[in-house]
Amino acid sequence: MGEHSTVVTFKELSADERVREAIEKRGARLAEEFQEITRVEVTLSEDGAGFAAHGHVTGKGSDVGAQAEATDLGAAADRLLDKLERQLRKHHDKRIFSQRRTERRDPHKKRDPA
């Protein structure tokens, strides 16, 4: 597993260490699953009656961003991380299956007679 960092910023909010720890654990799990990730950035802020979460994930061949809102700070962070995970999965699967399709179409590849 490569090195990664998870950065959590509370914009005009007092820091909630429980939420920060949950985001950092989830960022570590994402980095385990998607080894190309080098950085997960999450910014949490107040948004009217609720909270907004903005996130950005970068790494080798990966650059995705998302935002989410909820009435609870932790729920906003969870929704954001769910969206980021879905985008990473889509990006990852597209890259992996694209390579396989290209290899299958290559007429110079030898195939085992089955």
N, CA, C and O atoms as CSV, one atom per row, in Angstrom:
chain,resi,resn,atom,element,x,y,z
A,1,MET,N,N,0.853,-1.181,0.000
A,1,MET,CA,C,0.000,0.000,0.000
A,1,MET,C,C,0.884,1.224,0.000
A,1,MET,O,O,1.866,1.285,0.739
A,2,GLY,N,N,0.541,2.211,-0.832
A,2,GLY,CA,C,1.321,3.429,-0.926
A,2,GLY,C,C,0.974,4.409,0.173
A,2,GLY,O,O,0.040,4.208,0.950
A,3,GLU,N,N,1.750,5.472,0.215
A,3,GLU,CA,C,1.505,6.524,1.199
A,3,GLU,C,C,0.325,7.371,0.762
A,3,GLU,O,O,0.169,7.676,-0.421
A,4,HIS,N,N,-0.501,7.746,1.719
A,4,HIS,CA,C,-1.616,8.643,1.431
A,4,HIS,C,C,-1.835,9.550,2.633
A,4,HIS,O,O,-1.362,9.270,3.734
A,5,SER,N,N,-2.555,10.632,2.408
A,5,SER,CA,C,-2.898,11.513,3.519
A,5,SER,C,C,-4.369,11.887,3.406
A,5,SER,O,O,-4.914,12.015,2.310
A,6,THR,N,N,-4.991,12.058,4.554
A,6,THR,CA,C,-6.370,12.519,4.618
A,6,THR,C,C,-6.363,13.840,5.362
A,6,THR,O,O,-5.915,13.916,6.506
A,7,VAL,N,N,-6.863,14.882,4.707
A,7,VAL,CA,C,-6.885,16.221,5.294
A,7,VAL,C,C,-8.340,16.618,5.525
A,7,VAL,O,O,-9.147,16.606,4.595
A,8,VAL,N,N,-8.672,16.968,6.762
A,8,VAL,CA,C,-10.034,17.379,7.109
A,8,VAL,C,C,-9.984,18.827,7.583
A,8,VAL,O,O,-9.211,19.169,8.479
A,9,THR,N,N,-10.819,19.683,6.972
A,9,THR,CA,C,-10.871,21.098,7.326
A,9,THR,C,C,-12.285,21.453,7.770
A,9,THR,O,O,-13.262,21.128,7.096
A,10,PHE,N,N,-12.378,22.123,8.910
A,10,PHE,CA,C,-13.660,22.624,9.401
A,10,PHE,C,C,-13.681,24.118,9.115
A,10,PHE,O,O,-12.989,24.888,9.780
A,11,LYS,N,N,-14.467,24.527,8.137
A,11,LYS,CA,C,-14.511,25.922,7.709
A,11,LYS,C,C,-15.554,26.677,8.534
A,11,LYS,O,O,-16.754,26.423,8.433
A,12,GLU,N,N,-15.070,27.599,9.343
A,12,GLU,CA,C,-15.917,28.408,10.218
A,12,GLU,C,C,-16.775,27.548,11.147
A,12,GLU,O,O,-17.908,27.908,11.467
A,13,LEU,N,N,-16.231,26.422,11.569
A,13,LEU,CA,C,-16.870,25.506,12.510
A,13,LEU,C,C,-15.839,25.106,13.543
A,13,LEU,O,O,-14.640,25.114,13.266
A,14,SER,N,N,-16.302,24.755,14.741
A,14,SER,CA,C,-15.356,24.190,15.700
A,14,SER,C,C,-15.116,22.734,15.298
A,14,SER,O,O,-16.038,22.039,14.872
A,15,ALA,N,N,-13.893,22.291,15.435
A,15,ALA,CA,C,-13.501,20.944,15.010
A,15,ALA,C,C,-14.208,19.889,15.856
A,15,ALA,O,O,-14.266,19.989,17.081
A,16,ASP,N,N,-14.738,18.887,15.184
A,16,ASP,CA,C,-15.381,17.748,15.838
A,16,ASP,C,C,-14.445,16.553,15.650
A,16,ASP,O,O,-14.363,15.982,14.563
A,17,GLU,N,N,-13.747,16.185,16.717
A,17,GLU,CA,C,-12.724,15.142,16.605
A,17,GLU,C,C,-13.310,13.770,16.252
A,17,GLU,O,O,-12.653,12.975,15.581
A,18,ARG,N,N,-14.518,13.491,16.691
A,18,ARG,CA,C,-15.153,12.206,16.339
A,18,ARG,C,C,-15.373,12.122,14.828
A,18,ARG,O,O,-15.105,11.096,14.203
A,19,VAL,N,N,-15.864,13.219,14.258
A,19,VAL,CA,C,-16.097,13.260,12.813
A,19,VAL,C,C,-14.763,13.191,12.074
A,19,VAL,O,O,-14.648,12.483,11.074
A,20,ARG,N,N,-13.756,13.916,12.554
A,20,ARG,CA,C,-12.427,13.892,11.927
A,20,ARG,C,C,-11.864,12.464,11.913
A,20,ARG,O,O,-11.364,12.005,10.886
A,21,GLU,N,N,-11.944,11.770,13.042
A,21,GLU,CA,C,-11.416,10.402,13.115
A,21,GLU,C,C,-12.160,9.466,12.172
A,21,GLU,O,O,-11.550,8.614,11.527
A,22,ALA,N,N,-13.491,9.627,12.093
A,22,ALA,CA,C,-14.288,8.782,11.195
A,22,ALA,C,C,-13.888,9.017,9.744
A,22,ALA,O,O,-13.773,8.068,8.969
A,23,ILE,N,N,-13.676,10.279,9.375
A,23,ILE,CA,C,-13.273,10.607,8.003
A,23,ILE,C,C,-11.878,10.052,7.714
A,23,ILE,O,O,-11.639,9.512,6.634
A,24,GLU,N,N,-10.963,10.181,8.663
A,24,GLU,CA,C,-9.606,9.669,8.464
A,24,GLU,C,C,-9.595,8.149,8.315
A,24,GLU,O,O,-8.853,7.617,7.490
A,25,LYS,N,N,-10.412,7.443,9.106
A,25,LYS,CA,C,-10.498,5.976,8.974
A,25,LYS,C,C,-11.057,5.592,7.611
A,25,LYS,O,O,-10.560,4.675,6.957
A,26,ARG,N,N,-12.091,6.303,7.197
A,26,ARG,CA,C,-12.710,6.006,5.905
A,26,ARG,C,C,-11.742,6.323,4.767
A,26,ARG,O,O,-11.695,5.598,3.774
A,27,GLY,N,N,-10.968,7.407,4.908
A,27,GLY,CA,C,-9.957,7.741,3.909
A,27,GLY,C,C,-8.896,6.653,3.804
A,27,GLY,O,O,-8.432,6.333,2.709
A,28,ALA,N,N,-8.517,6.088,4.940
A,28,ALA,CA,C,-7.537,4.993,4.943
A,28,ALA,C,C,-8.105,3.750,4.252
A,28,ALA,O,O,-7.396,3.067,3.514
A,29,ARG,N,N,-9.390,3.463,4.496
A,29,ARG,CA,C,-10.022,2.308,3.834
A,29,ARG,C,C,-10.097,2.518,2.326
A,29,ARG,O,O,-9.885,1.583,1.555
A,30,LEU,N,N,-10.402,3.752,1.904
A,30,LEU,CA,C,-10.422,4.042,0.462
A,30,LEU,C,C,-9.037,3.841,-0.146
A,30,LEU,O,O,-8.908,3.294,-1.241
A,31,ALA,N,N,-8.006,4.282,0.564
A,31,ALA,CA,C,-6.631,4.143,0.062
A,31,ALA,C,C,-6.210,2.682,-0.001
A,31,ALA,O,O,-5.414,2.310,-0.863
A,32,GLU,N,N,-6.729,1.844,0.897
A,32,GLU,CA,C,-6.434,0.409,0.834
A,32,GLU,C,C,-7.072,-0.213,-0.397
A,32,GLU,O,O,-6.457,-1.026,-1.088
A,33,GLU,N,N,-8.315,0.179,-0.662
A,33,GLU,CA,C,-9.042,-0.400,-1.786
A,33,GLU,C,C,-8.554,0.135,-3.130
A,33,GLU,O,O,-8.405,-0.621,-4.090
A,34,PHE,N,N,-8.304,1.452,-3.190
A,34,PHE,CA,C,-7.848,2.100,-4.417
A,34,PHE,C,C,-6.421,2.582,-4.164
A,34,PHE,O,O,-6.212,3.702,-3.700
A,35,GLN,N,N,-5.453,1.739,-4.467
A,35,GLN,CA,C,-4.074,1.993,-4.082
A,35,GLN,C,C,-3.436,3.163,-4.816
A,35,GLN,O,O,-2.344,3.599,-4.452
A,36,GLU,N,N,-4.105,3.677,-5.847
A,36,GLU,CA,C,-3.553,4.826,-6.561
A,36,GLU,C,C,-3.788,6.148,-5.825
A,36,GLU,O,O,-3.209,7.169,-6.195
A,37,ILE,N,N,-4.623,6.141,-4.798
A,37,ILE,CA,C,-4.943,7.361,-4.048
A,37,ILE,C,C,-3.731,7.844,-3.254
A,37,ILE,O,O,-3.057,7.059,-2.587
A,38,THR,N,N,-3.466,9.151,-3.338
A,38,THR,CA,C,-2.396,9.736,-2.535
A,38,THR,C,C,-2.922,10.761,-1.536
A,38,THR,O,O,-2.285,11.013,-0.514
A,39,ARG,N,N,-4.097,11.362,-1.828
A,39,ARG,CA,C,-4.612,12.403,-0.942
A,39,ARG,C,C,-6.143,12.445,-0.976
A,39,ARG,O,O,-6.763,12.386,-2.037
A,40,VAL,N,N,-6.728,12.549,0.217
A,40,VAL,CA,C,-8.170,12.734,0.368
A,40,VAL,C,C,-8.356,14.039,1.135
A,40,VAL,O,O,-7.854,14.181,2.250
A,41,GLU,N,N,-9.070,14.986,0.547
A,41,GLU,CA,C,-9.326,16.279,1.193
A,41,GLU,C,C,-10.822,16.431,1.426
A,41,GLU,O,O,-11.618,16.238,0.508
A,42,VAL,N,N,-11.207,16.777,2.650
A,42,VAL,CA,C,-12.613,16.985,2.987
A,42,VAL,C,C,-12.733,18.323,3.710
A,42,VAL,O,O,-12.001,18.595,4.661
A,43,THR,N,N,-13.664,19.150,3.248
A,43,THR,CA,C,-13.943,20.429,3.896
A,43,THR,C,C,-15.399,20.430,4.344
A,43,THR,O,O,-16.304,20.182,3.547
A,44,LEU,N,N,-15.613,20.709,5.616
A,44,LEU,CA,C,-16.958,20.735,6.187
A,44,LEU,C,C,-17.301,22.163,6.586
A,44,LEU,O,O,-16.466,22.878,7.140
A,45,SER,N,N,-18.534,22.574,6.301
A,45,SER,CA,C,-18.962,23.930,6.648
A,45,SER,C,C,-20.455,23.941,6.935
A,45,SER,O,O,-21.182,23.009,6.588
A,46,GLU,N,N,-20.898,25.024,7.581
A,46,GLU,CA,C,-22.323,25.205,7.822
A,46,GLU,C,C,-22.968,25.662,6.527
A,46,GLU,O,O,-22.372,26.400,5.742
A,47,ASP,N,N,-24.210,25.207,6.318
A,47,ASP,CA,C,-24.925,25.557,5.099
A,47,ASP,C,C,-26.397,25.731,5.454
A,47,ASP,O,O,-27.161,24.766,5.450
A,48,GLY,N,N,-26.784,26.945,5.756
A,48,GLY,CA,C,-28.170,27.201,6.140
A,48,GLY,C,C,-28.515,26.476,7.424
A,48,GLY,O,O,-27.874,26.697,8.451
A,49,ALA,N,N,-29.509,25.620,7.381
A,49,ALA,CA,C,-29.941,24.870,8.568
A,49,ALA,C,C,-29.141,23.583,8.756
A,49,ALA,O,O,-29.312,22.891,9.759
A,50,GLY,N,N,-28.273,23.259,7.804
A,50,GLY,CA,C,-27.517,22.009,7.887
A,50,GLY,C,C,-26.029,22.220,7.675
A,50,GLY,O,O,-25.464,23.257,8.022
A,51,PHE,N,N,-25.423,21.210,7.098
A,51,PHE,CA,C,-23.980,21.227,6.866
A,51,PHE,C,C,-23.676,20.786,5.435
A,51,PHE,O,O,-24.409,19.994,4.843
A,52,ALA,N,N,-22.597,21.308,4.905
A,52,ALA,CA,C,-22.132,20.942,3.569
A,52,ALA,C,C,-20.759,20.307,3.690
A,52,ALA,O,O,-19.943,20.699,4.524
A,53,ALA,N,N,-20.524,19.326,2.847
A,53,ALA,CA,C,-19.228,18.653,2.807
A,53,ALA,C,C,-18.741,18.667,1.363
A,53,ALA,O,O,-19.476,18.299,0.447
A,54,HIS,N,N,-17.514,19.090,1.173
A,54,HIS,CA,C,-16.890,19.112,-0.144
A,54,HIS,C,C,-15.638,18.234,-0.059
A,54,HIS,O,O,-14.893,18.293,0.919
A,55,GLY,N,N,-15.420,17.426,-1.090
A,55,GLY,CA,C,-14.262,16.539,-1.057
A,55,GLY,C,C,-13.572,16.423,-2.390
A,55,GLY,O,O,-14.157,16.668,-3.446
A,56,HIS,N,N,-12.308,16.043,-2.316
A,56,HIS,CA,C,-11.475,15.894,-3.502
A,56,HIS,C,C,-10.483,14.768,-3.226
A,56,HIS,O,O,-9.819,14.751,-2.190
A,57,VAL,N,N,-10.392,13.843,-4.151
A,57,VAL,CA,C,-9.449,12.727,-4.025
A,57,VAL,C,C,-8.504,12.780,-5.213
A,57,VAL,O,O,-8.939,12.865,-6.362
A,58,THR,N,N,-7.210,12.730,-4.932
A,58,THR,CA,C,-6.220,12.751,-6.002
A,58,THR,C,C,-5.270,11.567,-5.836
A,58,THR,O,O,-5.108,11.006,-4.753
A,59,GLY,N,N,-4.658,11.219,-6.949
A,59,GLY,CA,C,-3.700,10.123,-6.939
A,59,GLY,C,C,-3.261,9.841,-8.356
A,59,GLY,O,O,-3.606,10.569,-9.286
A,60,LYS,N,N,-2.500,8.782,-8.511
A,60,LYS,CA,C,-1.994,8.407,-9.827
A,60,LYS,C,C,-3.179,8.038,-10.728
A,60,LYS,O,O,-3.822,7.007,-10.531
A,61,GLY,N,N,-3.454,8.882,-11.703
A,61,GLY,CA,C,-4.545,8.619,-12.635
A,61,GLY,C,C,-5.927,8.860,-12.060
A,61,GLY,O,O,-6.920,8.561,-12.722
A,62,SER,N,N,-6.025,9.387,-10.859
A,62,SER,CA,C,-7.325,9.630,-10.228
A,62,SER,C,C,-7.424,11.082,-9.792
A,62,SER,O,O,-6.499,11.644,-9.206
A,63,ASP,N,N,-8.564,11.668,-10.094
A,63,ASP,CA,C,-8.843,13.034,-9.655
A,63,ASP,C,C,-10.356,13.191,-9.665
A,63,ASP,O,O,-10.949,13.494,-10.700
A,64,VAL,N,N,-10.982,12.984,-8.501
A,64,VAL,CA,C,-12.439,13.070,-8.414
A,64,VAL,C,C,-12.835,14.031,-7.304
A,64,VAL,O,O,-12.109,14.215,-6.327
A,65,GLY,N,N,-13.996,14.637,-7.475
A,65,GLY,CA,C,-14.504,15.557,-6.476
A,65,GLY,C,C,-15.998,15.361,-6.317
A,65,GLY,O,O,-16.666,14.854,-7.218
A,66,ALA,N,N,-16.522,15.767,-5.166
A,66,ALA,CA,C,-17.955,15.646,-4.909
A,66,ALA,C,C,-18.338,16.581,-3.785
A,66,ALA,O,O,-17.486,17.142,-3.097
A,67,GLN,N,N,-19.648,16.739,-3.612
A,67,GLN,CA,C,-20.159,17.512,-2.490
A,67,GLN,C,C,-21.451,16.876,-2.014
A,67,GLN,O,O,-22.133,16.184,-2.770
A,68,ALA,N,N,-21.782,17.116,-0.746
A,68,ALA,CA,C,-22.994,16.561,-0.160
A,68,ALA,C,C,-23.485,17.484,0.943
A,68,ALA,O,O,-22.734,18.304,1.471
A,69,GLU,N,N,-24.746,17.337,1.277
A,69,GLU,CA,C,-25.342,18.135,2.339
A,69,GLU,C,C,-26.186,17.247,3.234
A,69,GLU,O,O,-26.708,16.223,2.793
A,70,ALA,N,N,-26.319,17.645,4.504
A,70,ALA,CA,C,-27.174,16.932,5.448
A,70,ALA,C,C,-27.425,17.841,6.646
A,70,ALA,O,O,-26.754,18.859,6.817
A,71,THR,N,N,-28.397,17.464,7.473
A,71,THR,CA,C,-28.690,18.267,8.662
A,71,THR,C,C,-27.704,17.991,9.784
A,71,THR,O,O,-27.602,18.778,10.725
A,72,ASP,N,N,-26.970,16.876,9.695
A,72,ASP,CA,C,-25.984,16.490,10.703
A,72,ASP,C,C,-24.593,16.511,10.076
A,72,ASP,O,O,-24.432,16.117,8.921
A,73,LEU,N,N,-23.604,16.958,10.812
A,73,LEU,CA,C,-22.237,17.058,10.307
A,73,LEU,C,C,-21.692,15.694,9.883
A,73,LEU,O,O,-21.118,15.562,8.802
A,74,GLY,N,N,-21.870,14.690,10.726
A,74,GLY,CA,C,-21.384,13.340,10.405
A,74,GLY,C,C,-22.071,12.755,9.184
A,74,GLY,O,O,-21.437,12.095,8.360
A,75,ALA,N,N,-23.376,13.000,9.070
A,75,ALA,CA,C,-24.129,12.480,7.920
A,75,ALA,C,C,-23.664,13.134,6.624
A,75,ALA,O,O,-23.578,12.471,5.590
A,76,ALA,N,N,-23.365,14.419,6.674
A,76,ALA,CA,C,-22.857,15.112,5.482
A,76,ALA,C,C,-21.527,14.496,5.046
A,76,ALA,O,O,-21.297,14.274,3.857
A,77,ALA,N,N,-20.658,14.225,6.016
A,77,ALA,CA,C,-19.358,13.608,5.705
A,77,ALA,C,C,-19.550,12.208,5.128
A,77,ALA,O,O,-18.883,11.843,4.160
A,78,ASP,N,N,-20.460,11.416,5.715
A,78,ASP,CA,C,-20.724,10.062,5.206
A,78,ASP,C,C,-21.239,10.092,3.772
A,78,ASP,O,O,-20.787,9.320,2.927
A,79,ARG,N,N,-22.183,10.983,3.501
A,79,ARG,CA,C,-22.735,11.083,2.147
A,79,ARG,C,C,-21.653,11.458,1.150
A,79,ARG,O,O,-21.587,10.914,0.048
A,80,LEU,N,N,-20.807,12.394,1.553
A,80,LEU,CA,C,-19.712,12.811,0.677
A,80,LEU,C,C,-18.780,11.636,0.379
A,80,LEU,O,O,-18.441,11.389,-0.778
A,81,LEU,N,N,-18.374,10.927,1.399
A,81,LEU,CA,C,-17.446,9.811,1.207
A,81,LEU,C,C,-18.083,8.686,0.394
A,81,LEU,O,O,-17.392,8.003,-0.361
A,82,ASP,N,N,-19.396,8.487,0.542
A,82,ASP,CA,C,-20.095,7.507,-0.298
A,82,ASP,C,C,-20.014,7.911,-1.768
A,82,ASP,O,O,-19.745,7.076,-2.632
A,83,LYS,N,N,-20.247,9.197,-2.048
A,83,LYS,CA,C,-20.176,9.685,-3.428
A,83,LYS,C,C,-18.764,9.547,-3.994
A,83,LYS,O,O,-18.580,9.122,-5.135
A,84,LEU,N,N,-17.773,9.911,-3.183
A,84,LEU,CA,C,-16.389,9.794,-3.650
A,84,LEU,C,C,-16.037,8.336,-3.941
A,84,LEU,O,O,-15.372,8.043,-4.935
A,85,GLU,N,N,-16.482,7.423,-3.078
A,85,GLU,CA,C,-16.201,6.000,-3.291
A,85,GLU,C,C,-16.841,5.505,-4.587
A,85,GLU,O,O,-16.210,4.770,-5.347
A,86,ARG,N,N,-18.091,5.904,-4.843
A,86,ARG,CA,C,-18.756,5.497,-6.086
A,86,ARG,C,C,-18.009,6.024,-7.307
A,86,ARG,O,O,-17.838,5.308,-8.294
A,87,GLN,N,N,-17.564,7.279,-7.236
A,87,GLN,CA,C,-16.822,7.845,-8.369
A,87,GLN,C,C,-15.484,7.136,-8.577
A,87,GLN,O,O,-15.080,6.869,-9.708
A,88,LEU,N,N,-14.806,6.836,-7.472
A,88,LEU,CA,C,-13.529,6.114,-7.581
A,88,LEU,C,C,-13.746,4.728,-8.171
A,88,LEU,O,O,-12.972,4.287,-9.020
A,89,ARG,N,N,-14.787,4.041,-7.731
A,89,ARG,CA,C,-15.080,2.700,-8.263
A,89,ARG,C,C,-15.355,2.777,-9.755
A,89,ARG,O,O,-14.839,1.968,-10.526
A,90,LYS,N,N,-16.167,3.750,-10.169
A,90,LYS,CA,C,-16.500,3.906,-11.582
A,90,LYS,C,C,-15.238,4.178,-12.402
A,90,LYS,O,O,-15.019,3.561,-13.445
A,91,HIS,N,N,-14.417,5.101,-11.923
A,91,HIS,CA,C,-13.169,5.449,-12.611
A,91,HIS,C,C,-12.234,4.233,-12.675
A,91,HIS,O,O,-11.657,3.940,-13.722
A,92,HIS,N,N,-12.095,3.543,-11.565
A,92,HIS,CA,C,-11.214,2.379,-11.470
A,92,HIS,C,C,-11.689,1.268,-12.408
A,92,HIS,O,O,-10.894,0.715,-13.169
A,93,ASP,N,N,-12.985,0.941,-12.355
A,93,ASP,CA,C,-13.518,-0.130,-13.190
A,93,ASP,C,C,-13.415,0.214,-14.671
A,93,ASP,O,O,-13.118,-0.648,-15.498
A,94,LYS,N,N,-13.662,1.471,-14.996
A,94,LYS,CA,C,-13.571,1.891,-16.397
A,94,LYS,C,C,-12.147,1.697,-16.915
A,94,LYS,O,O,-11.947,1.239,-18.040
A,95,ARG,N,N,-11.161,2.047,-16.090
A,95,ARG,CA,C,-9.763,1.907,-16.496
A,95,ARG,C,C,-9.378,0.428,-16.635
A,95,ARG,O,O,-8.745,0.036,-17.615
A,96,ILE,N,N,-9.761,-0.379,-15.658
A,96,ILE,CA,C,-9.408,-1.807,-15.678
A,96,ILE,C,C,-10.068,-2.511,-16.852
A,96,ILE,O,O,-9.396,-3.217,-17.604
A,97,PHE,N,N,-11.385,-2.329,-17.024
A,97,PHE,CA,C,-12.094,-3.041,-18.078
A,97,PHE,C,C,-11.753,-2.510,-19.456
A,97,PHE,O,O,-11.845,-3.252,-20.433
A,98,SER,N,N,-11.363,-1.253,-19.565
A,98,SER,CA,C,-10.925,-0.702,-20.833
A,98,SER,C,C,-9.658,-1.410,-21.299
A,98,SER,O,O,-9.527,-1.747,-22.476
A,99,GLN,N,N,-8.728,-1.635,-20.378
A,99,GLN,CA,C,-7.489,-2.343,-20.718
A,99,GLN,C,C,-7.791,-3.764,-21.181
A,99,GLN,O,O,-7.186,-4.256,-22.134
A,100,ARG,N,N,-8.724,-4.417,-20.506
A,100,ARG,CA,C,-9.069,-5.790,-20.885
A,100,ARG,C,C,-9.713,-5.836,-22.266
A,100,ARG,O,O,-9.421,-6.729,-23.061
A,101,ARG,N,N,-10.593,-4.868,-22.552
A,101,ARG,CA,C,-11.231,-4.832,-23.873
A,101,ARG,C,C,-10.187,-4.605,-24.957
A,101,ARG,O,O,-10.249,-5.235,-26.013
A,102,THR,N,N,-9.235,-3.722,-24.716
A,102,THR,CA,C,-8.183,-3.437,-25.686
A,102,THR,C,C,-7.346,-4.687,-25.930
A,102,THR,O,O,-7.016,-4.997,-27.075
A,103,GLU,N,N,-7.005,-5.399,-24.876
A,103,GLU,CA,C,-6.213,-6.620,-25.024
A,103,GLU,C,C,-6.981,-7.673,-25.806
A,103,GLU,O,O,-6.392,-8.395,-26.610
A,104,ARG,N,N,-8.283,-7.772,-25.585
A,104,ARG,CA,C,-9.094,-8.767,-26.270
A,104,ARG,C,C,-9.164,-8.478,-27.767
A,104,ARG,O,O,-9.223,-9.410,-28.569
A,105,ARG,N,N,-9.159,-7.214,-28.155
A,105,ARG,CA,C,-9.262,-6.832,-29.562
A,105,ARG,C,C,-7.935,-6.893,-30.299
A,105,ARG,O,O,-7.922,-6.832,-31.528
A,106,ASP,N,N,-6.828,-7.010,-29.597
A,106,ASP,CA,C,-5.507,-6.996,-30.228
A,106,ASP,C,C,-5.331,-8.258,-31.072
A,106,ASP,O,O,-5.276,-9.356,-30.518
A,107,PRO,N,N,-5.241,-8.128,-32.401
A,107,PRO,CA,C,-5.140,-9.314,-33.259
A,107,PRO,C,C,-3.777,-10.000,-33.165
A,107,PRO,O,O,-3.640,-11.140,-33.610
A,108,HIS,N,N,-2.777,-9.342,-32.603
A,108,HIS,CA,C,-1.447,-9.921,-32.523
A,108,HIS,C,C,-1.266,-10.797,-31.294
A,108,HIS,O,O,-0.255,-11.487,-31.159
A,109,LYS,N,N,-2.214,-10.769,-30.427
A,109,LYS,CA,C,-2.126,-11.607,-29.226
A,109,LYS,C,C,-2.429,-13.039,-29.590
A,109,LYS,O,O,-3.381,-13.309,-30.322
A,110,LYS,N,N,-1.634,-13.956,-29.088
A,110,LYS,CA,C,-1.902,-15.373,-29.318
A,110,LYS,C,C,-2.946,-15.831,-28.316
A,110,LYS,O,O,-2.927,-15.444,-27.147
A,111,ARG,N,N,-3.833,-16.642,-28.785
A,111,ARG,CA,C,-4.866,-17.188,-27.907
A,111,ARG,C,C,-4.699,-18.688,-27.832
A,111,ARG,O,O,-4.369,-19.344,-28.819
A,112,ASP,N,N,-4.929,-19.211,-26.667
A,112,ASP,CA,C,-4.870,-20.666,-26.494
A,112,ASP,C,C,-6.106,-21.291,-27.123
A,112,ASP,O,O,-7.227,-20.857,-26.856
A,113,PRO,N,N,-5.912,-22.297,-27.949
A,113,PRO,CA,C,-7.098,-22.987,-28.488
A,113,PRO,C,C,-7.738,-23.778,-27.350
A,113,PRO,O,O,-7.077,-24.546,-26.651
A,114,ALA,N,N,-9.018,-23.572,-27.189
A,114,ALA,CA,C,-9.693,-24.260,-26.081
A,114,ALA,C,C,-10.734,-25.204,-26.568
A,114,ALA,O,O,-11.395,-25.863,-25.765
